[in-house]
Structure formats: structure tokens, C-alpha cells
Amino acid sequence: GGESARSVLFVSAAWLDGLLSRKPTAAQSVELGTSAPLYAVHAHLASLARLAAARGAALCLSLPPPAAAAEGRAGGGGVGGVAEEAATAGAGEARERALAQHGLRLEAAVLPGRELDWAREHGASEYGVLGDDGRAAKLHAAIEFASTSRVRAAVDFASAAGCSLRAAVPCAAGDVLLAVPLDKCLTSASLGAAMSRRLPVADGFGRLLAATLCLMREAPDDPRLSYYAAACPPHHFCEHMAWWREGGEAARVAANSVSYRRVARMRREVVEEGTAFAEAGFSFTPPPPWDSLIPQGGDMFLWVKLLLQTRAVETDQGHVLPPCVCLANHRSVGESAKVCVADGEVRLPPPGGGGGQHPR
């Protein structure tokens, strides 16, 4: 029934406690001379409430690992144990009060790593985890783009910056790991008719680039863009050679290397391409919030170019920039799902029609 079709949103206790620890009191806000930090905490909780309401999701707490709790109890019971129990109880009450202000209530508390099992046991059709790793919060929240009745993909994180998708459950023939409607993606067909006439019909990548630039100018808060502002902001490419300041220390050290010369040539080509786009009518001054996201030495056109080169997918229906699915646009080890477009969706079907695999 309806109960078995619900979503579950797990919130990391560490993430939530860390958020609440940054919440100043009214008196502290007066002393600081600004209420911005207070509003920031409420903005996070309000976003959480909107996401839970949009998905019809039950809210559960993902507890800290048992080892962390055991370390806190080192030395046995006594005064320390009592103080710890009181602190734990106080933290729980603070969470409940803060969530209640936004109409939220915790349904259960689950040990980390048990989220999928708990969701299955309670008949949930999809789940997400908001954790103290900022990438997890942004990327798991983005799965709200998914349109399938079951989201069978989970997000893996490398220790540094890498993220990838993996199957959360074994796959059978006909399964879809993740699907995003085309109308929630930027595509080469998103460019308006008037602007389309300024580019060659066969230039699918150029049309997607132009469509992205136009949308940033005309609708900077469009969710198709805000996902990438969170998941792959401009500073993500700060260490990319193309972003190095010409004549800067890093550029001087690598000046004679083949890789830097190749990237420097690419950067010059990007500048020329940006000039050509400007002459074709695609020039603009980045509006808020984009104007504040570009690091020193970079430019918006370069970021869009790098974003599309690393995240866009070429399909038989043109180039597409799909939220979440873009995490599968990389080389994998072992079985790998392939991106395809079918029935108005960008889909990730398992390779070879299933067989109980856990593809990436």
C-alpha cells in the first residue's frame, strides 16, 4: 500500500549536531551584530523539511559508529559515564526541538551502515543519507531528481574528492538503477530557436554550452544549474592546470612540461572560443550567485567548458547534462552501467541485463 511506497531520509547525527552547534543564541546574534549565522542554520533545516515533504519521506537518525561511542566511554562508568549519558540526552532533546520548529519528527535511530537494511525492512522504495561529508549531503539530496519507483543507486566517496555511483542492490534484467527525466536535464535541445540559428546544427556540444550560458543569464536559480553549483562548483577546478594564472609560480615551474604546454594551448583555444561565443550573442556578466563563485584567475566560460567536458553525456539524442547520472560518466573497474536515453529519461540500466550484479 501507500506505506510500502514511501521514502526514507536518514540524517547523520554528526551532521545535525554540528549544524546545531553553530547556531548562536539571540543574545549572541546581537553581540555579533548580525543574524546571518542563525538564519543559516534555519535555512539548512528548512531545506531539509522541503526535501522530506517533496519526497513524502520519513526522517530517521543515522547514529555515530559504535567505536566512537565506546571511545567516549573509555575509563568505565562513574561520573564520566553519567555526564556522557546526560550530554547524549541533551543532544537528543536539542535535535528534537530544532526539528520540531520546522515540522519535522525523527521516526527512528539507526546504526551507520544499516540504513539500506532498515529501509528494506520497513518497505521503503527509496532512501537517501545526509551526512557530515558535505559532498554526501549535496549528492544524496540531488537524488530527488530521480523518477523511478526505486532508486537502486548509492554514492561512493573516495578519501579525497572522487565520487561515483554504485548499485545498492543486486540487479535483474529490466531494472533501472537511476532515471532522470530529460526535462530536468540541460540538453543541446534546450537552446531556444532564435539562438539555435547562430550555431551549426551538428554542433551538439556547442549547443549545450550555449544553452548553459543562456540559462545562467536568464534563470540563474534554475535547479538544473544549482545542482552543479553545489556538486561541482567552480573552485572544484582550481587545481586544474587550465585555471593556473599565466606567469604564476605553478605555471613557471611546469612551463616546459608537455602536459602544461598542452593545457596552455587548450586555455588559449577556450579564450578564442569564448570570444567567438560573445560575438555570436552569448556573452554575459555572471549574475548572483555565480559572480561570487568564480575563484580568482578563472572565468565563467572556462568553468562551463570544463563542467561539460567532465560531466556531459553524449547520447543518440544529443548531448545531455544529467544530475546524478553524471557520476557514472567515468571509467570503472568491473561491471559498468551504461547511460542511455529512453522514454524521455536519462537512464542507468545494468550491464548485460542483470544477473545479480552490483555495477558501478
KELOLO-249372 format. One line per 4 residues: number of its first residue (from 1); their letters; for each residue y, x, z negated of C-alpha. Coordinates in nm, 3 decimals, m for minus. Each point is the difference from the previous one (the first is absolute). Layout:
KELOLO-249372
NUM) a) Y X Z | ...
//
This chain:
KELOLO-249372
1) gges) 0.000 0.000 0.000 | 0.362 0.093 m0.044 | m0.084 0.215 m0.302 | m0.229 0.224 0.205
5) arsv) 0.263 0.059 0.269 | 0.264 0.152 m0.227 | 0.152 0.345 m0.003 | 0.013 0.237 m0.297
9) lfvs) 0.282 0.245 m0.063 | m0.084 0.279 m0.246 | 0.293 0.172 m0.166 | m0.050 0.345 m0.150
13) aawl) 0.084 0.004 m0.372 | 0.149 0.349 0.046 | 0.225 m0.121 0.282 | 0.113 m0.309 m0.190
17) dgll) 0.056 0.186 m0.329 | 0.192 0.272 0.181 | 0.220 m0.260 0.166 | 0.072 m0.175 m0.331
21) srkp) 0.070 0.331 m0.174 | 0.293 0.048 0.238 | 0.149 m0.339 m0.087 | 0.316 0.049 m0.210
25) taaq) 0.116 m0.250 m0.258 | 0.322 m0.194 0.050 | 0.176 0.233 m0.245 | m0.123 0.307 0.191
29) svel) 0.122 m0.154 0.326 | 0.345 m0.041 m0.154 | m0.008 0.359 m0.122 | m0.110 0.122 0.343
33) gtsa) 0.278 m0.200 0.162 | m0.239 m0.150 0.255 | m0.273 m0.260 0.007 | m0.167 0.150 0.307
37) plya) m0.306 0.143 m0.185 | m0.056 m0.338 m0.170 | 0.026 m0.188 0.329 | m0.234 0.251 0.166
41) vhah) m0.281 m0.082 m0.245 | 0.051 m0.374 0.050 | 0.010 0.051 0.378 | m0.345 0.165 m0.011
45) lasl) m0.143 m0.283 m0.210 | 0.161 m0.263 0.223 | m0.159 0.166 0.306 | m0.334 m0.007 m0.178
49) arla) 0.046 m0.370 m0.074 | 0.088 m0.074 0.365 | m0.304 0.190 0.124 | m0.232 m0.181 m0.245
53) aarg) 0.148 m0.337 0.097 | m0.021 0.071 0.374 | m0.369 0.090 m0.027 | m0.083 m0.259 m0.267
57) aalc) m0.134 0.299 m0.194 | m0.132 0.020 m0.353 | 0.159 0.290 m0.189 | m0.227 0.242 m0.189
61) lslp) 0.060 0.324 m0.189 | m0.172 0.322 0.107 | m0.049 0.193 m0.325 | 0.034 0.379 m0.045
65) ppaa) m0.321 0.205 0.039 | m0.212 0.004 m0.317 | 0.036 0.379 m0.019 | 0.376 m0.035 m0.037
69) aaeg) m0.048 m0.249 m0.280 | m0.253 0.231 m0.168 | 0.243 0.291 0.008 | 0.254 m0.217 m0.177
73) ragg) m0.257 m0.065 m0.275 | m0.090 0.367 m0.051 | m0.030 0.081 m0.367 | m0.169 m0.324 m0.107
77) ggvg) 0.139 m0.307 m0.166 | 0.235 m0.010 m0.296 | 0.376 m0.023 0.035 | m0.006 0.130 0.359
81) gvae) m0.252 m0.263 0.107 | 0.199 m0.280 m0.162 | 0.323 0.121 0.161 | m0.169 0.016 0.339
85) eaat) m0.136 m0.353 m0.033 | 0.347 m0.124 m0.096 | 0.156 0.179 0.297 | m0.263 m0.148 0.235
89) agag) 0.063 m0.348 m0.137 | 0.375 0.050 0.033 | m0.037 0.113 0.361 | m0.210 m0.307 0.076
93) eare) 0.261 m0.233 m0.150 | 0.279 0.176 0.194 | m0.192 m0.048 0.325 | m0.061 m0.368 m0.066
97) rala) 0.367 m0.064 m0.088 | 0.130 0.183 0.307 | m0.241 m0.175 0.235 | 0.066 m0.341 m0.155
101) qhgl) 0.371 0.038 0.083 | m0.104 m0.013 0.365 | m0.259 m0.274 m0.037 | m0.295 0.241 0.001
105) rlea) m0.306 0.000 m0.226 | m0.284 0.251 m0.023 | m0.338 m0.160 0.056 | m0.222 0.294 m0.097
109) avlp) m0.010 0.373 m0.075 | m0.241 0.213 0.204 | m0.108 0.363 m0.024 | 0.114 0.223 0.289
113) grel) m0.253 0.014 0.282 | m0.131 m0.344 m0.092 | 0.262 m0.193 0.198 | m0.216 m0.073 0.304
117) dwar) m0.300 m0.101 m0.215 | 0.218 m0.231 m0.212 | 0.153 m0.156 0.312 | m0.346 m0.063 0.146
121) ehga) m0.136 m0.145 m0.326 | 0.289 m0.245 m0.015 | m0.026 m0.112 0.362 | 0.319 0.167 0.123
125) seyg) 0.037 0.035 0.375 | 0.247 0.290 m0.017 | 0.155 0.231 m0.255 | 0.266 0.267 m0.029
129) vlgd) 0.092 0.262 m0.261 | 0.352 0.097 m0.101 | m0.019 0.337 m0.173 | 0.216 0.273 m0.143
133) dgra) m0.044 0.191 0.326 | 0.300 m0.122 0.199 | m0.192 0.022 0.325 | m0.263 m0.238 m0.133
137) aklh) 0.260 m0.257 m0.102 | 0.164 0.006 0.341 | m0.313 0.006 0.211 | m0.208 m0.250 m0.195
141) aaie) 0.294 m0.238 m0.007 | 0.020 0.031 0.376 | m0.347 m0.153 0.035 | 0.178 m0.334 m0.042
145) fast) 0.047 0.035 0.379 | m0.373 m0.055 0.043 | m0.112 m0.330 0.150 | m0.378 0.011 m0.034
149) srvr) m0.175 m0.212 m0.261 | m0.140 0.322 m0.145 | 0.175 0.335 m0.016 | m0.285 0.250 m0.002
153) aavd) 0.214 0.314 0.012 | 0.121 0.212 m0.289 | 0.247 0.290 m0.011 | m0.113 0.355 m0.080
157) fasa) 0.245 0.265 m0.117 | m0.018 0.375 0.033 | 0.139 0.208 m0.285 | 0.312 0.090 0.199
161) agcs) 0.133 m0.249 0.253 | m0.287 m0.119 0.214 | m0.105 m0.364 0.011 | m0.279 m0.169 0.192
165) lraa) m0.187 m0.328 0.022 | m0.366 m0.042 m0.086 | m0.233 m0.297 m0.003 | m0.020 m0.147 m0.350
169) vpca) m0.334 m0.174 0.067 | m0.291 0.053 0.243 | 0.073 m0.145 0.345 | m0.203 m0.230 0.219
173) agdv) 0.026 m0.079 0.370 | 0.302 m0.218 0.066 | 0.187 0.105 m0.315 | 0.367 0.093 0.013
177) llav) 0.112 0.257 m0.255 | 0.367 m0.084 0.032 | 0.209 m0.209 0.239 | 0.375 m0.024 0.041
181) pldk) 0.159 m0.267 0.224 | 0.188 0.146 0.296 | 0.310 m0.194 m0.104 | 0.007 0.211 m0.317
185) clts) m0.006 0.321 0.205 | 0.257 0.173 0.213 | m0.128 0.023 0.356 | 0.125 0.124 0.335
189) aslg) 0.038 m0.369 0.087 | 0.242 m0.054 m0.293 | 0.290 0.132 0.206 | 0.223 m0.280 0.126
193) aams) 0.014 m0.080 0.370 | 0.356 0.127 0.045 | m0.078 0.341 m0.150 | m0.343 0.017 0.167
197) rrlp) 0.164 0.020 0.340 | 0.150 0.336 m0.098 | m0.341 0.169 m0.036 | m0.294 0.050 0.240
201) vadg) m0.269 m0.268 m0.033 | m0.273 0.263 m0.037 | 0.176 0.180 m0.288 | m0.174 m0.181 m0.287
205) fgrl) 0.081 0.266 m0.258 | 0.366 0.007 0.105 | 0.018 m0.379 m0.026 | m0.145 0.010 m0.353
209) laat) 0.250 0.273 m0.090 | 0.286 m0.209 0.137 | m0.128 m0.315 m0.175 | m0.008 0.188 m0.332
213) lclm) 0.356 0.129 0.045 | 0.129 m0.346 0.093 | m0.170 m0.165 m0.297 | 0.145 0.258 m0.240
217) reap) 0.344 m0.084 0.132 | m0.037 m0.378 0.018 | m0.234 m0.077 m0.294 | m0.022 0.305 m0.234
221) ddpr) m0.181 m0.206 m0.269 | m0.276 m0.118 0.236 | m0.337 0.040 m0.184 | m0.146 0.175 0.304
225) lsyy) 0.246 0.280 m0.076 | 0.017 m0.016 m0.381 | m0.373 0.074 m0.021 | 0.060 0.336 0.169
229) aaac) 0.311 0.068 m0.207 | m0.233 m0.012 m0.302 | m0.323 0.145 0.140 | 0.146 0.267 0.230
233) pphh) 0.371 0.052 m0.084 | 0.204 0.257 0.195 | m0.034 0.265 m0.272 | m0.378 m0.013 0.063
237) fceh) 0.068 0.229 0.295 | 0.233 0.240 m0.183 | m0.259 0.279 0.012 | m0.067 m0.058 0.370
241) maww) 0.132 0.290 0.207 | 0.195 m0.242 0.218 | 0.213 m0.083 m0.304 | 0.085 0.362 m0.085
245) regg) 0.367 0.081 0.034 | 0.060 0.227 0.298 | 0.103 0.341 m0.132 | m0.123 m0.087 m0.350
249) eaar) m0.218 0.234 m0.206 | m0.330 m0.167 0.090 | 0.091 m0.007 0.368 | 0.098 0.370 m0.004
253) vaan) m0.330 0.102 m0.164 | m0.206 m0.190 0.258 | 0.230 0.058 0.296 | m0.245 0.220 0.192
257) svsy) m0.313 m0.207 m0.065 | m0.157 m0.195 0.283 | m0.014 m0.319 m0.209 | 0.370 0.011 m0.087
261) rrva) 0.106 0.073 0.356 | m0.211 m0.295 0.115 | 0.156 m0.232 m0.261 | 0.351 0.128 0.072
265) rmrr) m0.054 m0.087 0.366 | m0.124 m0.345 m0.104 | 0.310 m0.045 m0.218 | 0.227 0.085 0.293
269) evve) m0.188 m0.254 0.212 | 0.044 m0.262 m0.273 | 0.376 0.067 m0.005 | 0.013 m0.041 0.378
273) egta) m0.209 m0.316 m0.021 | 0.226 m0.138 m0.273 | 0.301 0.064 0.222 | m0.171 m0.180 0.289
277) faea) m0.081 m0.298 m0.224 | 0.361 m0.010 m0.118 | 0.123 m0.004 0.360 | m0.243 m0.288 0.068
281) gfsf) 0.156 m0.204 m0.280 | m0.235 0.076 m0.291 | 0.246 0.204 m0.206 | 0.097 m0.121 m0.348
285) tppp) 0.120 0.113 m0.342 | m0.284 m0.057 m0.251 | 0.087 m0.298 m0.223 | m0.085 m0.025 m0.370
289) pwds) m0.252 0.076 m0.139 | m0.095 0.235 0.283 | 0.322 0.201 m0.017 | m0.095 0.122 m0.351
293) lipq) m0.363 0.081 0.086 | 0.059 0.278 0.251 | m0.022 0.345 m0.165 | 0.251 0.270 0.081
297) ggdm) m0.074 0.167 0.333 | m0.185 m0.299 0.143 | 0.100 m0.292 0.215 | m0.124 m0.355 0.042
301) flwv) m0.118 0.046 0.359 | m0.215 0.299 m0.101 | m0.157 m0.199 m0.287 | m0.081 m0.297 0.226
305) klll) m0.149 0.236 0.258 | m0.220 0.176 m0.258 | m0.094 m0.334 m0.159 | m0.125 m0.140 0.330
309) qtra) m0.177 0.321 0.098 | m0.199 m0.002 m0.326 | m0.041 m0.375 m0.067 | 0.008 m0.193 0.329
313) vetd) m0.324 m0.111 0.164 | m0.050 m0.025 0.376 | m0.197 m0.312 0.093 | m0.088 m0.182 0.321
317) qghv) 0.299 m0.226 m0.078 | 0.254 0.279 m0.041 | 0.117 0.216 m0.287 | m0.007 m0.156 m0.349
321) lppc) 0.134 0.108 m0.339 | m0.235 m0.186 m0.241 | 0.057 0.000 m0.379 | m0.303 0.121 m0.199
325) vcla) m0.216 0.037 0.311 | 0.202 0.310 0.087 | m0.187 0.179 m0.282 | m0.308 m0.003 0.224
329) nhrs) 0.185 0.179 0.279 | m0.138 0.343 m0.083 | m0.311 0.208 0.043 | m0.277 m0.083 m0.246
333) vges) m0.320 0.151 m0.134 | m0.309 m0.209 0.071 | 0.004 m0.357 0.127 | 0.345 m0.111 0.107
337) akvc) 0.136 m0.347 0.069 | 0.194 m0.048 0.322 | 0.328 m0.184 0.034 | 0.003 m0.285 0.250
341) vadg) 0.208 m0.306 0.090 | m0.172 m0.340 0.022 | 0.111 m0.362 m0.044 | 0.357 0.096 m0.083
345) evrl) m0.098 0.249 m0.272 | m0.026 0.376 m0.044 | m0.350 0.041 m0.143 | m0.223 0.261 m0.156
349) pppg) m0.362 m0.092 0.082 | m0.277 0.227 m0.132 | m0.153 0.247 0.247 | m0.315 m0.098 0.181
353) gggg) m0.005 m0.354 m0.136 | m0.078 0.069 m0.365 | m0.332 0.121 m0.138 | 0.120 0.014 m0.360
357) qhpr) 0.242 0.286 0.064 | 0.310 0.090 m0.197 | 0.223 0.122 0.287 | 0.338 0.168 m0.034
//
